[in-house]
Amino acid sequence: MSDPKPRVALFVTCLVDLYRPTVGFAAIRLIEEAGCLVEVPPTQTCCGQPAFNAGDRATARDMARAVIDAFGGFDYVVAPSGSCAGMIAHHYPSLFDDDPQYRAKAEALAGRTHELVSFLRDVRGMERVAARYEDSVTYHDSCAGLREMGVKAQPRALLSSVEGLRLAEMAEPEICCGFGGTFCVKYPEISTRMVSDKVRDIAASGAGTLLAGDLGCLLNMAGRLKREGSPVKVRHVAEVLAGMTNDVPPIGEGSVS
């Protein structure tokens, strides 16, 4: 008798839900292709990272408690965002230092939480995807995904199996794009300088498409690319890996239904 498929809860993220639902559907397709059952808990909320980064630990704690309750009982929790995954996996337990019951729940949830592409590659051992994308791409390593969740080689390994795709690395793919959530609101001039530097690095790569694993970074870079008149297309890596690039225009182009 074969082992039952693991139950995976998809943490959709606020930005995917509001701005780019296709990323969520792409994530579901990829997780199912990795041999898992996928559920989307209907009571999930924001992970609380904006409040946490702003120093509002009371609000972050309330939101974390709601997420912990919504995602209990699953084998894994997967997010198409290193930023949200990093919040759950690395910062939730410290919110409950004075609450042993929720501290234990937070630690258990943290141990089951993964960024999407890392989950596919490191946990499920996925080596190839059945997708085609006829373009050269460059990949931006988002800060939280890289530094908190260890996402670096995994997306490049899976992208290498996409038919027609050619990877053109930036000179400095690990440099922050300047988004940083509330950072770009608090320090707009610094943020604009950072994303302008990033756009120059993207252009120098010669790639026709920019990919990344965090929608916040992608929205920020897409906005700057458009303002500078760049023809570079911008997409979440999940859309390319799932072969769903015909279903929705690149970020910042057209409308998403």
Secondary structure, 3 states (H helix, E strand, C coil): CCCCCCEEEECCCHHHHHHCHHHHHHHHHHHHHCCCEEECCCCCCCCCHHHHHCCCHHHHHHHHHHHHHHCCCCCEEEECCHHHHHHHHHHCHHHHCCCHHHHHHHHHHHHHEEEHHHHHHHHCCCCCCCCEEEEEEEECCCHHHHHCCCCCHHHHHHHCCCEEEEECCCCCCCCCCCCCCCHHHHCHHHHHHHHHHHHHHHHHHCCCEEEECCHHHHHHHHHHHHHCCCCCEEEEHHHHHCCCCCCCCCCCCCCCC
